[in-house]
């Protein structure tokens, strides 16, 4: 669950929703503070946009 909530937290919509759920925010902060989570985050490369991701989403929309 933590990878999904982390990714959702990268969006404006997710951040605004998390502010409305303080208990969830506290839980997520505790999970992010675990030594294993910190170690994993430190080992990952910096996040960068995926160049083809936006185009992929647009090119596969139905043509209605």
N, CA, C and O atoms as a printed pandas DataFrame, in Angstrom:
     atom_number atom_name residue_name chain_id  residue_number  x_coord  y_coord  z_coord
0              1         N          UNK        A               1    0.821   -1.200    0.000
1              2        CA          UNK        A               1    0.000    0.000    0.000
2              3         C          UNK        A               1    0.860    1.256    0.000
3              4         O          UNK        A               1    0.484    2.263   -0.600
4              5         N          UNK        A               2    1.987    1.208    0.653
5              6        CA          UNK        A               2    2.815    2.407    0.737
6              7         C          UNK        A               2    3.284    2.904   -0.630
7              8         O          UNK        A               2    3.271    4.115   -0.848
8              9         N          UNK        A               3    3.701    2.033   -1.573
9             10        CA          UNK        A               3    4.084    2.565   -2.888
10            11         C          UNK        A               3    2.940    3.301   -3.583
11            12         O          UNK        A               3    3.163    4.326   -4.227
12            13         N          UNK        A               4    1.726    2.788   -3.457
13            14        CA          UNK        A               4    0.583    3.449   -4.092
14            15         C          UNK        A               4    0.300    4.798   -3.455
15            16         O          UNK        A               4    0.057    5.780   -4.157
16            17         N          UNK        A               5    0.331    4.852   -2.141
17            18        CA          UNK        A               5    0.044    6.121   -1.475
18            19         C          UNK        A               5    1.169    7.119   -1.716
19            20         O          UNK        A               5    0.924    8.325   -1.771
20            21         N          UNK        A               6    2.398    6.633   -1.860
21            22        CA          UNK        A               6    3.512    7.522   -2.175
22            23         C          UNK        A               6    3.300    8.148   -3.548
23            24         O          UNK        A               6    3.411    9.364   -3.703
24            25         N          UNK        A               7    2.998    7.324   -4.537
25            26        CA          UNK        A               7    2.797    7.818   -5.894
26            27         C          UNK        A               7    1.597    8.763   -5.961
27            28         O          UNK        A               7    1.657    9.793   -6.632
28            29         N          UNK        A               8    0.527    8.426   -5.281
29            30        CA          UNK        A               8   -0.657    9.295   -5.273
30            31         C          UNK        A               8   -0.325   10.631   -4.613
31            32         O          UNK        A               8   -0.851   11.671   -5.010
32            33         N          UNK        A               9    0.540   10.602   -3.612
33            34        CA          UNK        A               9    0.947   11.828   -2.933
34            35         C          UNK        A               9    1.784   12.759   -3.791
35            36         O          UNK        A               9    2.010   13.906   -3.409
36            37         N          UNK        A              10    2.246   12.294   -4.937
37            38        CA          UNK        A              10    3.003   13.148   -5.849
38            39         C          UNK        A              10    2.085   14.055   -6.669
39            40         O          UNK        A              10    2.553   14.997   -7.308
40            41         N          UNK        A              11    0.788   13.773   -6.652
41            42        CA          UNK        A              11   -0.157   14.568   -7.430
42            43         C          UNK        A              11   -0.805   15.639   -6.553
43            44         O          UNK        A              11   -0.884   15.494   -5.333
44            45         N          UNK        A              12   -1.261   16.701   -7.182
45            46        CA          UNK        A              12   -1.960   17.756   -6.443
46            47         C          UNK        A              12   -3.237   17.221   -5.803
47            48         O          UNK        A              12   -3.570   17.574   -4.672
48            49         N          UNK        A              13   -3.953   16.360   -6.541
49            50        CA          UNK        A              13   -5.200   15.801   -6.021
50            51         C          UNK        A              13   -4.943   14.955   -4.782
51            52         O          UNK        A              13   -5.680   15.038   -3.799
52            53         N          UNK        A              14   -3.904   14.148   -4.836
53            54        CA          UNK        A              14   -3.581   13.298   -3.695
54            55         C          UNK        A              14   -3.179   14.117   -2.478
55            56         O          UNK        A              14   -3.604   13.825   -1.360
56            57         N          UNK        A              15   -2.368   15.133   -2.690
57            58        CA          UNK        A              15   -1.939   15.970   -1.571
58            59         C          UNK        A              15   -3.112   16.682   -0.924
59            60         O          UNK        A              15   -3.172   16.786    0.301
60            61         N          UNK        A              16   -4.044   17.176   -1.727
61            62        CA          UNK        A              16   -5.198   17.861   -1.140
62            63         C          UNK        A              16   -6.088   16.876   -0.380
63            64         O          UNK        A              16   -6.654   17.225    0.656
64            65         N          UNK        A              17   -6.213   15.646   -0.891
65            66        CA          UNK        A              17   -7.017   14.648   -0.201
66            67         C          UNK        A              17   -6.348   14.237    1.115
67            68         O          UNK        A              17   -7.029   14.070    2.127
68            69         N          UNK        A              18   -5.030   14.075    1.107
69            70        CA          UNK        A              18   -4.318   13.678    2.321
70            71         C          UNK        A              18   -4.488   14.708    3.431
71            72         O          UNK        A              18   -4.546   14.349    4.607
72            73         N          UNK        A              19   -4.566   15.976    3.069
73            74        CA          UNK        A              19   -4.771   17.018    4.097
74            75         C          UNK        A              19   -6.121   16.857    4.795
75            76         O          UNK        A              19   -6.279   17.267    5.945
76            77         N          UNK        A              20   -7.088   16.264    4.106
77            78        CA          UNK        A              20   -8.413   16.056    4.691
78            79         C          UNK        A              20   -8.476   14.793    5.547
79            80         O          UNK        A              20   -9.481   14.555    6.218
80            81         N          UNK        A              21   -7.422   13.983    5.533
81            82        CA          UNK        A              21   -7.392   12.714    6.258
82            83         C          UNK        A              21   -6.200   12.701    7.217
83            84         O          UNK        A              21   -5.202   12.036    6.939
84            85         N          UNK        A              22   -6.282   13.420    8.337
85            86        CA          UNK        A              22   -5.122   13.548    9.216
86            87         C          UNK        A              22   -4.625   12.222    9.797
87            88         O          UNK        A              22   -3.417   12.048    9.955
88            89         N          UNK        A              23   -5.511   11.291   10.116
89            90        CA          UNK        A              23   -5.064   10.003   10.656
90            91         C          UNK        A              23   -4.256    9.242    9.606
91            92         O          UNK        A              23   -3.242    8.622    9.926
92            93         N          UNK        A              24   -4.701    9.290    8.379
93            94        CA          UNK        A              24   -3.960    8.646    7.300
94            95         C          UNK        A              24   -2.597    9.305    7.129
95            96         O          UNK        A              24   -1.595    8.619    6.928
96            97         N          UNK        A              25   -2.557   10.612    7.207
97            98        CA          UNK        A              25   -1.291   11.334    7.089
98            99         C          UNK        A              25   -0.313   10.947    8.184
99           100         O          UNK        A              25    0.884   10.810    7.931
100          101         N          UNK        A              26   -0.808   10.771    9.384
101          102        CA          UNK        A              26    0.068   10.352   10.491
102          103         C          UNK        A              26    0.595    8.942   10.262
103          104         O          UNK        A              26    1.771    8.667   10.501
104          105         N          UNK        A              27   -0.279    8.045    9.797
105          106        CA          UNK        A              27    0.152    6.676    9.510
106          107         C          UNK        A              27    1.222    6.678    8.420
107          108         O          UNK        A              27    2.250    6.012    8.539
108          109         N          UNK        A              28    0.965    7.430    7.369
109          110        CA          UNK        A              28    1.916    7.481    6.260
110          111         C          UNK        A              28    3.249    8.065    6.710
111          112         O          UNK        A              28    4.302    7.588    6.287
112          113         N          UNK        A              29    3.221    9.077    7.549
113          114        CA          UNK        A              29    4.462    9.659    8.068
114          115         C          UNK        A              29    5.240    8.625    8.883
115          116         O          UNK        A              29    6.465    8.551    8.790
116          117         N          UNK        A              30    4.535    7.837    9.672
117          118        CA          UNK        A              30    5.212    6.778   10.447
118          119         C          UNK        A              30    5.844    5.746    9.524
119          120         O          UNK        A              30    6.963    5.295    9.768
120          121         N          UNK        A              31    5.136    5.371    8.468
121          122        CA          UNK        A              31    5.676    4.390    7.530
122          123         C          UNK        A              31    6.896    4.950    6.790
123          124         O          UNK        A              31    7.875    4.237    6.570
124          125         N          UNK        A              32    6.830    6.225    6.411
125          126        CA          UNK        A              32    7.956    6.848    5.712
126          127         C          UNK        A              32    9.175    6.975    6.615
127          128         O          UNK        A              32   10.305    7.034    6.129
128          129         N          UNK        A              33    8.958    7.018    7.903
129          130        CA          UNK        A              33   10.054    7.190    8.845
130          131         C          UNK        A              33   10.709    5.866    9.257
131          132         O          UNK        A              33   11.703    5.873    9.983
132          133         N          UNK        A              34   10.171    4.744    8.807
133          134        CA          UNK        A              34   10.780    3.454    9.132
134          135         C          UNK        A              34   12.169    3.352    8.498
135          136         O          UNK        A              34   12.370    3.827    7.381
136          137         N          UNK        A              35   13.120    2.743    9.192
137          138        CA          UNK        A              35   14.475    2.634    8.644
138          139         C          UNK        A              35   14.521    1.960    7.265
139          140         O          UNK        A              35   15.285    2.380    6.396
140          141         N          UNK        A              36   13.710    0.924    7.067
141          142        CA          UNK        A              36   13.735    0.243    5.769
142          143         C          UNK        A              36   13.205    1.135    4.652
143          144         O          UNK        A              36   13.720    1.105    3.534
144          145         N          UNK        A              37   12.181    1.926    4.949
145          146        CA          UNK        A              37   11.642    2.841    3.943
146          147         C          UNK        A              37   12.656    3.923    3.618
147          148         O          UNK        A              37   12.874    4.240    2.449
148          149         N          UNK        A              38   13.280    4.496    4.648
149          150        CA          UNK        A              38   14.301    5.528    4.410
150          151         C          UNK        A              38   15.467    4.967    3.600
151          152         O          UNK        A              38   15.993    5.646    2.718
152          153         N          UNK        A              39   15.872    3.735    3.893
153          154        CA          UNK        A              39   16.975    3.113    3.167
154          155         C          UNK        A              39   16.602    2.917    1.692
155          156         O          UNK        A              39   17.403    3.186    0.797
156          157         N          UNK        A              40   15.384    2.450    1.457
157          158        CA          UNK        A              40   14.925    2.257    0.085
158          159         C          UNK        A              40   14.876    3.590   -0.660
159          160         O          UNK        A              40   15.390    3.696   -1.774
160          161         N          UNK        A              41   14.262    4.604   -0.055
161          162        CA          UNK        A              41   14.151    5.914   -0.713
162          163         C          UNK        A              41   15.533    6.476   -1.050
163          164         O          UNK        A              41   15.710    7.082   -2.107
164          165         N          UNK        A              42   16.515    6.280   -0.163
165          166        CA          UNK        A              42   17.866    6.786   -0.397
166          167         C          UNK        A              42   18.549    6.056   -1.558
167          168         O          UNK        A              42   19.424    6.622   -2.212
168          169         N          UNK        A              43   18.160    4.820   -1.814
169          170        CA          UNK        A              43   18.805    4.039   -2.874
170          171         C          UNK        A              43   18.220    4.318   -4.253
171          172         O          UNK        A              43   18.816    3.932   -5.259
172          173         N          UNK        A              44   17.075    4.977   -4.322
173          174        CA          UNK        A              44   16.417    5.219   -5.598
174          175         C          UNK        A              44   16.990    6.453   -6.287
175          176         O          UNK        A              44   17.411    7.396   -5.617
176          177         N          UNK        A              45   17.009    6.453   -7.612
177          178        CA          UNK        A              45   17.466    7.655   -8.332
178          179         C          UNK        A              45   16.432    8.770   -8.190
179          180         O          UNK        A              45   15.286    8.507   -7.827
180          181         N          UNK        A              46   16.823   10.002   -8.471
181          182        CA          UNK        A              46   15.853   11.108   -8.401
182          183         C          UNK        A              46   14.691   10.867   -9.368
183          184         O          UNK        A              46   14.867   10.313  -10.453
184          185         N          UNK        A              47   13.506   11.296   -8.948
185          186        CA          UNK        A              47   12.333   11.126   -9.817
186          187         C          UNK        A              47   12.394   12.147  -10.946
187          188         O          UNK        A              47   12.677   13.326  -10.732
188          189         N          UNK        A              48   12.125   11.667  -12.136
189          190        CA          UNK        A              48   12.048   12.534  -13.311
190          191         C          UNK        A              48   10.801   12.153  -14.087
191          192         O          UNK        A              48   10.351   11.009  -14.018
192          193         N          UNK        A              49   10.243   13.098  -14.822
193          194        CA          UNK        A              49    9.071   12.750  -15.634
194          195         C          UNK        A              49    9.431   11.680  -16.660
195          196         O          UNK        A              49   10.557   11.637  -17.158
196          197         N          UNK        A              50    8.489   10.840  -16.964
197          198        CA          UNK        A              50    8.676    9.830  -18.005
198          199         C          UNK        A              50    8.242   10.485  -19.309
199          200         O          UNK        A              50    7.058   10.775  -19.484
200          201         N          UNK        A              51    9.171   10.723  -20.225
201          202        CA          UNK        A              51    8.859   11.524  -21.419
202          203         C          UNK        A              51    7.672   11.017  -22.227
203          204         O          UNK        A              51    6.875   11.827  -22.702
204          205         N          UNK        A              52    7.528    9.724  -22.397
205          206        CA          UNK        A              52    6.465    9.209  -23.259
206          207         C          UNK        A              52    5.143    9.009  -22.530
207          208         O          UNK        A              52    4.143    8.682  -23.171
208          209         N          UNK        A              53    5.103    9.193  -21.225
209          210        CA          UNK        A              53    3.893    8.850  -20.470
210          211         C          UNK        A              53    2.699    9.713  -20.860
211          212         O          UNK        A              53    1.604    9.187  -21.057
212          213         N          UNK        A              54    2.883   11.012  -20.974
213          214        CA          UNK        A              54    1.757   11.889  -21.324
214          215         C          UNK        A              54    1.260   11.589  -22.731
215          216         O          UNK        A              54    0.053   11.522  -22.965
216          217         N          UNK        A              55    2.174   11.412  -23.657
217          218        CA          UNK        A              55    1.773   11.127  -25.030
218          219         C          UNK        A              55    1.042    9.792  -25.117
219          220         O          UNK        A              55    0.072    9.664  -25.865
220          221         N          UNK        A              56    1.496    8.803  -24.364
221          222        CA          UNK        A              56    0.840    7.500  -24.371
222          223         C          UNK        A              56   -0.610    7.641  -23.928
223          224         O          UNK        A              56   -1.512    7.080  -24.550
224          225         N          UNK        A              57   -0.833    8.392  -22.852
225          226        CA          UNK        A              57   -2.202    8.570  -22.353
226          227         C          UNK        A              57   -3.072    9.277  -23.385
227          228         O          UNK        A              57   -4.227    8.901  -23.581
228          229         N          UNK        A              58   -2.536   10.283  -24.038
229          230        CA          UNK        A              58   -3.324   11.024  -25.023
230          231         C          UNK        A              58   -3.562   10.213  -26.297
231          232         O          UNK        A              58   -4.642   10.286  -26.884
232          233         N          UNK        A              59   -2.572    9.451  -26.724
233          234        CA          UNK        A              59   -2.707    8.728  -27.994
234          235         C          UNK        A              59   -3.641    7.523  -27.887
235          236         O          UNK        A              59   -4.077    7.000  -28.913
236          237         N          UNK        A              60   -3.951    7.079  -26.702
237          238        CA          UNK        A              60   -4.812    5.908  -26.559
238          239         C          UNK        A              60   -6.220    6.243  -26.101
239          240         O          UNK        A              60   -6.987    5.349  -25.745
240          241         N          UNK        A              61   -6.561    7.501  -26.107
241          242        CA          UNK        A              61   -7.931    7.882  -25.766
242          243         C          UNK        A              61   -8.871    7.530  -26.912
243          244         O          UNK        A              61   -8.492    7.626  -28.080
244          245         N          UNK        A              62  -10.079    7.128  -26.587
245          246        CA          UNK        A              62  -11.041    6.849  -27.661
246          247         C          UNK        A              62  -11.293    8.104  -28.491
247          248         O          UNK        A              62  -11.279    9.217  -27.964
248          249         N          UNK        A              63  -11.516    7.927  -29.749
249          250        CA          UNK        A              63  -11.740    9.055  -30.672
250          251         C          UNK        A              63  -13.233    9.306  -30.850
251          252         O          UNK        A              63  -13.749    9.180  -31.961
252          253         N          UNK        A              64  -13.938    9.661  -29.771
253          254        CA          UNK        A              64  -15.374    9.925  -29.851
254          255         C          UNK        A              64  -15.602   11.360  -30.173
255          256         O          UNK        A              64  -16.749   11.793  -30.286
